[in-house]
Amino acid sequence: MKTTNTGSATYEGLGKDGKGHVSTGSGALSAQPYGFQTRFEDAAGTNPEELIGAAHASCFTMALSFKLAEAGHTDGSVTTNAEVTLEKDGDGFTVTKSALATKAKVPGMDQAKFEELAAEAKEGCPISKLLNCEITLETSFEG
């Protein structure tokens, strides 16, 4: 199975004075503003790291959900936050870390098995595989 999804961005003006809009092919995001001010200041809008965080959190959460189902669980909930770090690197910037913090409630599951499945999900998550940075995982579990 192969899927292809799209995203697009437009940037008008150059450098710090420019302003852009980002959209997804599905229309889930449509012409959302982004630019220097949304990335490095507190202006309203989004930025690439926030979008990577949402992609990583959603991908990992789905991967963990499937791992839990494969382990025989049919009920529960999983919530994940991803904190993506952008750092100055010479003349440019580098995404250096994506820190996943996940909370789950899965009746009948024990903590050790949950942590094992979460680690497997982190390794198997397609977005984790894509990112060339440190990926950490903190878990909170309620059985």
FILO-628738 format. One record per residue (C-alpha): residue in one letter; x, y, z. Coordinates in steps of 0.5 Angstrom, whole numbers, plus 2048, in hexadecimal, padded with zeros to 3 digits. Example, Ala and Ser with C-alpha at 12.3 -4.5 7.8 and 13.67 -1.06 7.14 Angstrom:
BEGIN
a8197F7810 s81B7FE80E 
This chain:
BEGIN
m800800800 k8038077FE t7FF80E800 t8028157FD n7FF81B801 t8018227FF g802829803 s80482F800 a806836802 t80783D7FF y80B842801 e80B84A7FF g81084F800 l81784C803 g81A84B809 k81884E810 d81385280C g81084C808 k80984980A g807842808 h80183E808 v801836808 s7FC831806 t7FA82A806 g7F8826800 s7F2823804 g7F082A806 a7F182980E l7F582F80D s7F4835808 a7F883B807 q7FA83B80F p7FF841810 y80683F811 g80D843811 f813846815 q80E84981A t80A84381B r81083F81C f815843820 e810848823 d809847826 a805849820 a7FE84581E g7FF83F819 t803839819 n80B837817 p80E831815 e81082E81B e80982F81E l80782B818 i80C826819 g80A825820 a80382481E a80581F819 h80981B81E a80481B823 s7FF81881F c80381381B f806810822 t7FF810825 m7FC80C820 a802807820 l801806827 s7FA805826 f7FB800821 k8007FD826 l7FB7FD82B a7F67FA827 e7FB7F4824 a7FC7F282C g7F57F182D h7F27F7830 t7EC7FA82D d7EA800831 g7EF806834 s7F180D832 v7F8810830 t7FA817830 t80181982E n80482082D a80B821829 e80F82782B v814828825 t81A82C826 l81D831821 e824833823 k82983881F d82E83481B g834838818 d83183D813 g82A839814 f826835818 t82582D819 v81F82A81C t823826822 k81D822826 s816820826 a81481E82D l80E81A82D a80A81A834 t804815834 k7FF813839 a7FA80D838 k7F580A83B v7F4803839 p7F07FE83E g7F37F8840 m7FA7F983D d8007FA842 q8067FF842 a80B7FB83F k8087F8839 f8057FF838 e80C802838 e80F7FC833 l8097FE82E a80A80582F a81280482D e810800827 a80B805825 k81080A825 e815806821 g81080481C c80D80B81B p80E80D814 i80F815816 s81481281B k81880F816 l817815812 l81A81A817 n82281A817 c82281D81E e82281A826 i81B817827 t81981682F l813813832 e810814838 t80A81083A s80481183F f80080B840 e7F9809844 g7F7802843 
